[in-house]
Amino acid sequence: MKPILLALLLALTALPTLASFDQGVAAAKQGDYPAAHKAWLASAQQHNPRAQYNIGQLYLQGLGAAKDLQEGLRWILAAATQGHPKAQYQAADLLFKGIGAAADPEQAIQWLIQAANRGHTLAQHDLGAIYGNGQYVQQNDSKAFRWYSKAAEQGHAASQYNLGQMYHNDRGVRSGKSDVIKWQLNTKAVEWFLKAAEQGHTRAQYSVGYFCYTGTGCKQDYNKALKWFTAATKGWNRDAQYSLSVMYFKGQGVQKNLLEAYKWSELAAQSGHEQAHEIRWQSKKQLSDDEVKQAGQMAQDWFDNNHDRPHKHYNKKVHDH
């Protein structure tokens, strides 16, 4: 058969499959899952990986058909086998958790690797964590560094933060121990922390603040430290709360303010930060009784305005110590 004729026949064969898939999409948008199931099943049976992935979702969630975890996994694996990155990532998740089949971490990791090699950001991040923590596999900093780097370069905030930690702790970098090299590693750490911080990653915001405060890997800058500590408090980072209390107590990067020092040390202390108790006590000694009550109310007001439910570490009752 001539190549042109063969290509034409293959294209014509694919038309019903594409039509069925699109019909399924339209039905799903209308909330008509039985119709979506029917259309996608027809397309999936013609080996359309997107339809196989979608029909797998319907079986896993019990939409348009009875919930069937084994059937859901079967279709997810069918799509994964055809190179569908989302299916490969979900196949790994299901096999890690033992959903639809007995848990199989070894096979799950293989699917993660396939998804990661196809550019799936979460798969790359998860592999970084698996190799970094030595979970299911032998711990390997070089592989953790490699996968975190790939995800970080795609803008994944948690991977950017973790990559910064690897530079800071010289894990997987193999750069040596001289002071110059340590400074260079910390400079790279700050770069990655900053990328994550700008995306709202709370721990990265605190880390940027800390590095600016101490002058680690960058020029010491109390103003920038204050900015990033303040940003991190919105994510209820108690280290950032404590750091702000110290800066207000000492007047670093901001005018000394014992009311603010007491407020932030109160929040940090009630969030479980042990060192905050000392700052709170030192601030209290220099405040009048009325000022202590005012600062305590400031802490309560900040809590009420920045948290819609009690924080797991925070006792809403202001303690007088």
PyMOL commands that set and color helices and strands:
alter all, ss='L'
color gray80, all
select helices_A, chain A and resi 3-29+33-44+49-61+69-81+85-97+105-117+121-133+141-153+157-168+179-197+202-214+222-233+238-250+258-270+276-285+289-306
alter helices_A, ss='H'
color red, helices_A
deselect
rebuild
show_as cartoon
